[in-house]
Amino acid sequence: MASSLSSPPTPATAPDTSTSKSVRLFSFGSNSLGQLALGHVDDAHTPSPVLLPPVLPTDITIVAGGNHTFLLSHAQKVIHATGDNAFGQCAVPPQSTPTKTFTPVPPPSPTAYWTSVSAGWQFSILLSSDGNLYACGNGPRGELGLGESITTSPTPTLIPSFLPPDVTVVQLASSVEHTLVLVSDGTVYGWGNGRKGQLGTLPTGEKHLWRPTKLQINLPDFHVAGIAAGRDFSAFISRSGVVHVIGSDKWSVITSNLTATSKVADCRVFSAGWGAIYVLRRDGTVVSWGRNTHGQLPPEGMPPLDSMAVGSEHAVAVGRDGKLYAWGWGEHGNCGPLEGKREVVKSVQEVKLGEGEYRVEGIAAGCATSWVWASEVD
């Protein structure tokens, strides 16, 4: 969810067809509402093959919300969704039971298609190819951005335009109850629950923002290059690697921020879980701070990483050795098989994809869910 909920998952890259046999999509973790697209509603403690829709699995992005998941096929310009759809958060009309496999999402119009999506607890924000934003699902604290009187939207509803001319959306990031939007001029807009300061200073007496509002990031020469949304905080990284955090400091994401003027050089991935912030450097090392009550921060001895995806209270990563790793709160199996009744992974743990040899092409993480797509090799 926080990649997740909070930032785009690690993109897939096309496999070397001279050595690859086929590409498979795996999921594991929480599945009580069918969010793993496995055709059932039992948790999966080992990576399990997903019932894949007719898409090219080497050119996809996975975005996970509270109990619903989106699969974006960039080459085919289509989106599929699975999981809890009680309020229409899967961008298709609500139904009495959750979907257990990926269902195609209708395009926004005959001439446009979906290009990006972010997902919160019971809501979703979708970006169309013509630059419009849409909201669907349940948003009792302004999560939909559609105005004070609109708390539910069973199908994607256009958010009234709020961007200046010639400005485009660069990145979407949603957490449990709020959304951030980074646009091409470096401005950040936000809406949803703001009572912990995650949307900056609100008008007197207000606890939520019901419409997209420009956030005031009062730092001189701070040019936002990336955004990440935690449960009760928002984080921004500048072009020069300075990280600025606003909102709740319950887990010391502000006071432990390597001091407000410190730089995180050579950032490759900037992300947040519900209570922690993560930066993957280009040298393969991870800088992280915040909540570590359940091993959420990377354990000591982690090998250099090539990619990383952050969920609500766990993370998955691919090492430069090609191995898949997971750490954090794995109570639903989202960190792979655990010994006995152990629910927390505080040491380096490799996750196997099953028999045979695979090369990981992409990863994603959500609310106690993990996703891996990999090519089988000779």
C-alpha positions as CSV (number, residue, x, y, z in Angstrom):
1,M,0.0,0.0,0.0
2,A,2.6,2.5,0.8
3,S,4.5,2.1,-2.2
4,S,3.8,1.8,-2.6
5,L,0.7,3.3,-1.1
6,S,3.4,6.0,-1.4
7,S,5.5,5.8,-4.6
8,P,5.6,3.9,-8.0
9,P,6.8,0.3,-7.7
10,T,10.1,-0.7,-9.3
11,P,9.4,-0.9,-13.0
12,A,9.9,-4.1,-15.0
13,T,12.4,-4.4,-17.7
14,A,12.2,-6.7,-20.7
15,P,14.0,-10.0,-20.3
16,D,16.7,-11.3,-22.5
17,T,14.7,-13.6,-24.8
18,S,17.8,-15.6,-25.7
19,T,17.9,-17.1,-22.3
20,S,14.4,-16.6,-20.9
21,K,11.6,-19.2,-21.2
22,S,8.6,-17.3,-19.9
23,V,7.7,-14.5,-17.5
24,R,5.4,-15.3,-14.5
25,L,3.8,-13.0,-12.0
26,F,3.8,-14.1,-8.4
27,S,2.1,-12.7,-5.3
28,F,2.1,-13.5,-1.6
29,G,0.8,-12.1,1.6
30,S,-2.6,-10.9,2.8
31,N,-5.5,-12.1,0.6
32,S,-8.7,-12.1,2.6
33,L,-10.4,-10.0,-0.1
34,G,-8.8,-11.5,-3.2
35,Q,-6.2,-8.7,-3.5
36,L,-3.5,-11.2,-4.7
37,A,-5.5,-12.3,-7.7
38,L,-5.0,-16.0,-6.9
39,G,-8.7,-17.1,-7.4
40,H,-9.3,-17.6,-3.7
41,V,-9.2,-15.6,-0.5
42,D,-6.6,-17.4,1.6
43,D,-3.3,-15.8,2.6
44,A,-0.3,-17.0,0.6
45,H,2.9,-17.6,2.6
46,T,4.9,-18.5,-0.5
47,P,5.1,-16.8,-3.8
48,S,2.1,-18.1,-5.8
49,P,1.4,-17.8,-9.5
50,V,-1.1,-15.1,-10.3
51,L,-4.1,-15.7,-12.6
52,L,-2.7,-13.3,-15.1
53,P,-4.9,-11.4,-17.5
54,P,-4.0,-11.1,-21.2
55,V,-1.2,-8.6,-20.8
56,L,2.5,-8.5,-21.4
57,P,4.0,-9.3,-18.0
58,T,7.4,-7.7,-18.7
59,D,5.9,-4.2,-19.1
60,I,3.7,-3.8,-16.1
61,T,3.4,-1.8,-12.8
62,I,1.6,-3.1,-9.7
63,V,0.0,-0.6,-7.4
64,A,-1.6,-1.8,-4.1
65,G,-4.2,-0.1,-1.8
66,G,-5.6,-1.3,1.5
67,N,-7.2,-4.5,0.1
68,H,-7.3,-3.9,-3.6
69,T,-4.6,-4.0,-6.3
70,F,-4.1,-2.6,-9.8
71,L,-2.0,-4.0,-12.7
72,L,-1.0,-1.5,-15.3
73,S,0.1,-2.8,-18.7
74,H,2.0,0.1,-20.3
75,A,2.5,-1.5,-23.7
76,Q,-1.1,-2.4,-24.1
77,K,-2.4,0.8,-22.3
78,V,-4.8,-1.1,-20.1
79,I,-5.4,-1.4,-16.3
80,H,-6.8,-4.4,-14.4
81,A,-7.9,-4.5,-10.8
82,T,-8.6,-7.1,-8.1
83,G,-9.6,-7.3,-4.5
84,D,-12.1,-5.3,-2.3
85,N,-14.5,-3.3,-4.4
86,A,-17.2,-2.5,-1.9
87,F,-17.1,1.2,-2.8
88,G,-15.9,0.9,-6.4
89,Q,-12.2,1.5,-5.4
90,C,-11.3,-1.0,-8.2
91,A,-12.6,1.6,-10.7
92,V,-15.4,-0.8,-11.8
93,P,-18.9,-0.8,-10.4
94,P,-19.2,-2.2,-6.9
95,Q,-20.2,-5.7,-6.4
96,S,-21.3,-7.7,-3.3
97,T,-18.3,-9.9,-3.2
98,P,-14.6,-9.0,-3.8
99,T,-13.0,-10.0,-7.1
100,K,-10.4,-12.8,-6.9
101,T,-8.8,-12.2,-10.3
102,F,-7.8,-9.2,-12.3
103,T,-10.8,-7.5,-13.9
104,P,-10.3,-5.0,-16.8
105,V,-10.9,-1.3,-16.0
106,P,-12.8,0.6,-18.7
107,P,-10.8,3.5,-20.2
108,P,-11.7,7.0,-19.2
109,S,-13.0,7.9,-22.7
110,P,-13.0,6.5,-26.2
111,T,-9.9,8.6,-27.0
112,A,-7.9,8.3,-23.7
113,Y,-6.4,5.6,-21.5
114,W,-5.1,5.2,-18.0
115,T,-1.4,6.0,-17.5
116,S,-1.0,5.9,-13.7
117,V,-2.8,5.2,-10.5
118,S,-2.3,5.5,-6.8
119,A,-4.4,3.7,-4.1
120,G,-5.3,4.4,-0.5
121,W,-7.2,2.4,2.0
122,Q,-10.6,2.4,0.3
123,F,-10.0,4.8,-2.6
124,S,-8.0,5.2,-5.8
125,I,-6.8,8.1,-7.9
126,L,-6.3,7.5,-11.6
127,L,-4.5,9.6,-14.2
128,S,-5.6,9.6,-17.9
129,S,-3.5,10.1,-21.0
130,D,-5.2,13.5,-21.6
131,G,-3.9,14.7,-18.2
132,N,-7.0,14.4,-16.2
133,L,-7.3,13.0,-12.7
134,Y,-10.2,10.8,-11.5
135,A,-11.2,9.5,-8.1
136,C,-13.2,6.5,-7.0
137,G,-14.1,4.6,-3.8
138,N,-14.7,5.8,-0.3
139,G,-13.3,9.0,1.1
140,P,-15.0,10.2,4.3
141,R,-12.0,12.6,5.1
142,G,-11.7,14.2,1.7
143,E,-9.7,11.4,0.1
144,L,-11.5,11.7,-3.2
145,G,-10.7,15.4,-3.7
146,L,-14.2,15.9,-5.2
147,G,-15.5,18.4,-2.7
148,E,-17.0,18.6,0.8
149,S,-20.2,16.8,0.1
150,I,-18.7,13.9,-1.9
151,T,-17.4,11.0,0.2
152,T,-18.1,8.1,-2.2
153,S,-17.8,7.5,-5.9
154,P,-18.6,4.1,-7.2
155,T,-16.9,4.7,-10.6
156,P,-14.0,7.0,-11.6
157,T,-15.2,10.6,-11.3
158,L,-13.3,13.5,-12.8
159,I,-11.6,15.7,-10.3
160,P,-12.2,19.4,-11.3
161,S,-9.1,20.8,-13.0
162,F,-6.7,22.5,-10.6
163,L,-3.4,22.6,-12.5
164,P,-2.1,25.7,-14.3
165,P,-1.8,25.7,-18.1
166,D,1.1,23.7,-19.6
167,V,1.7,21.8,-16.3
168,T,1.5,18.0,-16.1
169,V,1.3,15.4,-13.4
170,V,4.7,13.8,-12.7
171,Q,4.0,11.5,-9.8
172,L,1.0,10.3,-7.7
173,A,1.4,9.0,-4.1
174,S,-1.5,7.9,-1.8
175,S,-1.4,6.6,1.7
176,V,-4.1,5.5,4.0
177,E,-6.1,8.7,3.9
178,H,-4.3,11.3,1.8
179,T,-2.9,11.9,-1.6
180,L,0.1,13.9,-3.0
181,V,0.5,15.0,-6.6
182,L,3.9,16.2,-7.9
183,V,3.6,18.3,-11.1
184,S,6.1,19.3,-13.7
185,D,6.8,22.8,-12.3
186,G,7.9,21.2,-8.9
187,T,4.7,22.1,-7.1
188,V,3.0,19.6,-4.9
189,Y,-0.7,19.4,-4.4
190,G,-2.5,17.3,-1.7
191,W,-5.9,16.4,-0.3
192,G,-7.5,14.1,2.3
193,N,-6.8,13.8,6.0
194,G,-4.6,16.5,7.2
195,R,-5.2,16.5,10.9
196,K,-1.6,15.3,11.7
197,G,0.0,18.0,9.6
198,Q,0.7,15.7,6.6
199,L,-0.8,18.3,4.3
200,G,0.9,21.3,5.9
201,T,-0.9,24.1,7.8
202,L,-4.6,24.0,7.2
203,P,-7.1,26.8,7.5
204,T,-8.3,27.4,11.0
205,G,-10.6,24.7,12.3
206,E,-10.1,22.4,9.3
207,K,-8.9,18.8,9.7
208,H,-9.2,17.7,6.1
209,L,-8.7,19.1,2.6
210,W,-11.6,18.2,0.4
211,R,-10.1,19.5,-2.9
212,P,-6.6,19.5,-4.3
213,T,-4.7,22.3,-2.7
214,K,-1.2,23.6,-3.3
215,L,1.1,22.6,-0.4
216,Q,3.4,25.2,1.1
217,I,6.9,23.7,1.4
218,N,8.6,26.6,2.9
219,L,12.2,25.8,2.2
220,P,14.4,28.1,0.1
221,D,15.8,26.6,-3.1
222,F,14.0,23.3,-2.4
223,H,13.1,21.8,-5.8
224,V,11.0,18.7,-5.3
225,A,12.1,15.7,-7.3
226,G,10.1,13.0,-5.6
227,I,7.3,12.5,-3.1
228,A,6.3,9.7,-0.7
229,A,3.3,9.4,1.6
230,G,3.3,7.7,5.0
231,R,0.3,6.9,7.1
232,D,0.4,10.3,8.9
233,F,3.2,12.2,7.2
234,S,4.4,13.3,3.8
235,A,8.0,13.3,2.6
236,F,9.7,15.2,-0.2
237,I,13.2,14.8,-1.7
238,S,14.9,17.6,-3.6
239,R,17.0,17.4,-6.8
240,S,20.1,17.7,-4.6
241,G,19.0,14.9,-2.3
242,V,17.7,16.9,0.7
243,V,14.7,15.2,2.4
244,H,12.0,17.2,4.0
245,V,9.2,15.7,6.1
246,I,5.9,17.2,7.4
247,G,3.2,15.7,9.6
248,S,3.3,13.3,12.6
249,D,6.6,12.6,14.2
250,K,5.4,9.7,16.2
251,W,8.1,7.4,14.7
252,S,10.8,10.2,14.5
253,V,10.6,10.5,10.8
254,I,11.2,14.2,11.2
255,T,13.6,14.3,14.2
256,S,15.6,11.4,12.9
257,N,15.8,12.8,9.4
258,L,19.6,12.9,9.3
259,T,19.1,16.5,10.3
260,A,16.9,18.7,8.1
261,T,19.8,19.8,5.9
262,S,21.4,16.4,5.3
263,K,21.6,15.1,1.8
264,V,21.0,11.6,0.6
265,A,23.3,11.4,-2.4
266,D,22.5,9.5,-5.6
267,C,18.9,8.5,-4.8
268,R,17.5,5.7,-6.9
269,V,14.3,4.9,-5.0
270,F,12.6,7.2,-2.6
271,S,9.7,5.6,-0.8
272,A,7.8,5.4,2.5
273,G,5.9,2.8,4.5
274,W,3.3,3.6,7.1
275,G,5.9,4.8,9.7
276,A,9.3,4.9,8.0
277,I,11.2,6.4,5.0
278,Y,13.6,4.6,2.7
279,V,16.2,5.8,0.2
280,L,17.9,3.3,-2.1
281,R,21.2,4.8,-3.3
282,R,22.7,4.1,-6.6
283,D,25.6,2.2,-4.9
284,G,23.0,-0.3,-3.6
285,T,22.9,0.8,0.0
286,V,19.7,1.8,1.8
287,V,19.3,4.8,4.1
288,S,16.2,4.5,6.2
289,W,14.7,5.9,9.4
290,G,11.4,5.8,11.4
291,R,9.4,2.9,12.8
292,N,11.3,-0.3,13.5
293,T,9.0,-2.1,16.0
294,H,8.6,-5.0,13.7
295,G,11.8,-5.0,11.7
296,Q,10.5,-2.5,9.1
297,L,14.0,-1.0,8.6
298,P,16.5,-3.0,6.5
299,P,18.4,-5.5,8.7
300,E,22.2,-5.4,9.2
301,G,24.1,-7.4,6.6
302,M,21.8,-6.6,3.7
303,P,23.8,-7.1,0.5
304,P,23.9,-4.3,-2.2
305,L,20.5,-3.9,-3.8
306,D,19.4,-3.3,-7.4
307,S,15.8,-2.5,-6.6
308,M,13.4,-2.1,-3.7
309,A,9.7,-1.8,-3.1
310,V,8.2,-0.7,0.2
311,G,4.8,-1.8,1.6
312,S,2.9,-0.7,4.7
313,E,5.2,-2.4,7.3
314,H,7.6,-4.5,5.2
315,A,9.7,-4.3,2.1
316,V,11.0,-6.5,-0.7
317,A,14.1,-6.0,-2.7
318,V,16.3,-7.6,-5.4
319,G,20.0,-7.8,-4.6
320,R,22.8,-7.3,-7.1
321,D,23.3,-11.0,-6.7
322,G,19.9,-11.5,-8.4
323,K,18.3,-12.9,-5.2
324,L,14.9,-11.8,-3.8
325,Y,14.9,-10.5,-0.2
326,A,12.2,-9.4,2.2
327,W,12.1,-8.0,5.7
328,G,9.7,-6.4,8.2
329,W,6.3,-7.4,9.5
330,G,5.4,-10.6,7.7
331,E,2.4,-11.9,9.6
332,H,0.4,-12.7,6.5
333,G,3.2,-14.3,4.6
334,N,4.2,-11.2,2.8
335,C,7.9,-11.8,3.7
336,G,7.7,-15.4,2.6
337,P,7.7,-18.5,4.8
338,L,8.6,-17.8,8.5
339,E,9.7,-20.3,11.1
340,G,7.1,-21.4,13.6
341,K,4.9,-18.5,14.8
342,R,7.5,-15.8,14.0
343,E,5.9,-12.8,12.3
344,V,8.8,-10.5,12.1
345,V,11.8,-10.6,9.8
346,K,14.8,-8.7,11.3
347,S,17.5,-10.5,9.5
348,V,18.4,-10.9,5.8
349,Q,15.9,-13.4,4.4
350,E,15.9,-14.7,0.9
351,V,12.6,-15.6,-0.7
352,K,12.5,-18.4,-3.3
353,L,10.1,-18.3,-6.2
354,G,9.8,-22.1,-6.4
355,E,11.5,-24.8,-8.3
356,G,13.7,-23.8,-11.2
357,E,15.8,-20.6,-11.7
358,Y,14.2,-17.2,-12.2
359,R,15.5,-13.8,-13.0
360,V,13.4,-11.1,-11.3
361,E,12.1,-8.5,-13.7
362,G,10.1,-6.3,-11.3
363,I,8.7,-6.1,-7.7
364,A,6.0,-4.3,-5.8
365,A,4.7,-4.2,-2.2
366,G,1.4,-3.1,-0.6
367,C,-0.5,-3.5,2.6
368,A,1.0,-6.9,3.7
369,T,1.2,-7.9,0.1
370,S,4.2,-8.6,-2.1
371,W,4.5,-9.0,-5.9
372,V,7.3,-10.3,-8.1
373,W,7.4,-10.9,-11.8
374,A,10.3,-13.0,-13.1
375,S,11.5,-14.8,-16.2
376,E,12.4,-18.5,-16.0
377,V,15.9,-19.1,-17.4
378,D,17.8,-22.1,-18.6
